[in-house]
């Protein structure tokens, strides 16, 4: 039976088979409530997923959407690529 999403969230359905990383994080107040609410909305739209996995994908989606970070990353890669490794002559 196919589940029709009730909401349109920015985070797409997570592949639960991919490798995970441990993350220890303590949230308080509004952010804790917002994350709990998002997890419930996500579960309604896509099915339940572990909170740790959800947070990992939310962080990844945030970094992918952050144009300033992507610009910085690209400039870092360019600078790193322009540096010669130790022991290599020009």
N, C-alpha and C positions, 0 to 999 in steps of 0.2 A: 504494500500500500504506500503510495507516494504522499508525502506531507507537503502541503502548500504553505509557504511562508505567510505568516500573518502580518509581519512587519518587514520593512526594507531596511536592513542594517548595512552599514559600511563594511563590516567584516564579513567576508564570505564564509561558507561552510568549511569547517576545519577537517582535514584528513587526519583522523585519530591514529593512523598507522605510522606517522612519521616520528622520527627520533625526538625525544623530549629532553629538556635540561632542567635540573632542579633549580627552583627559585624560591628564596625565602624573603617574604615581604610582609610588613605589618602596615595595614591601612587603618586610619581612624576617621570618624566623622562622616562628612558628606562624600568623600571619595570612596570610603568603604561601602556606603549605601548605594552610591552610583554604580559601583562595580557589581554589587549583588543584584541590582535592578537590571543591569545590562546582561548579566548571566541568565536571568529569568527570561528576558526578551529574546536572547539568543537561543535558549532552549525551546521556546515556543516556535521560533522560526526554523530552526535547524536540528533540533534534538539536543539532549543534554550532552555536555562535555565537561571534563574536569576544569575547575577554576584555574589551576596552574597553566593548563594548556591554552585556555582562553586568554589569560593575561599575556602569555608569551606571544600569541598571534596579534593581540591588540597592540603590543609594543612594537612588533615588527611592522604592522600596518602603519602605525604612527610614523616610524622612521622612514618608511618608503614614501609617505606622503609629504614629509617635511622637505620642502624645496631648498631651504637654507642648508640643511644637513647634507642633502644630495649634492649640492653645489660644493660644499666643503669637501665631501668625500672625493668628488671628481678632481678637485684641485690638489688634494693630498696625493691621489693616485698619479696625477701628472707630475707633481714634484718628486715623488718617490721614483717614478720611471725615468726622470731626467738625471737622477743621481746615479753615478756609477758605483757598482759594488766595490768593496775594499780589494785592493790589489789589481784592479783593472785600469790599464793606462788608456788615455784618450787617443 
